[in-house]
Amino acid sequence: MSPAGGPRERGAQPVDPALTHLDEAGRARMVDVAGKATTDRTAVARARLRMSTATAAMLSAGRLPKGDALPVARVAGIMAAKRTPELIPLCHQVALTSVDVDVEVDAPGGSATVTAWARAADRTGVEMEALTAAAVASLTLYDMVKAVERAVVVEWLGLVEKSGGVRGDWRRREDG
């Protein structure tokens, strides 16, 4: 039996202890953060969508058939950040203190950039919350513009920076 009382997986091999999300038998587990200090943590993530200039102009002007997509995408991103542990199996529930989502549309360039900020005072970081916010906001934009253009692509999603925690601050050198 496993420590949680369930059956052990068949054929499980010993696992490198540096793999934090696997137990000694190689099964997925949630990391125990009880011994970690509560610190202020922030993360910024970004997603970029590529579309035609005509679609980007409609998006920017709020003239899509489904309505003004920008406020809908912002709210969708915030809601998604709050539900990250329900979507990503091994994420901890984090006491978010702030989530913000912004969308910048470059109509002449045919793109939209979603930036999501997440902040918490907790024992684990908020990178996944920021990434989830940016991802869901960008998918919401796609949903809102698809009546005009189905060829829109989310061409980049990534963590831009994070601060706090044991590993300290980190910043991406170039933006996707």
Summary of the structure (lengths in Angstrom):
residues: 176
radius of gyration: 19.4
end to end distance: 45.3
largest distance: 60.9
contacts: 539
relative contact order: 0.23
helix: 26%
strand: 30%
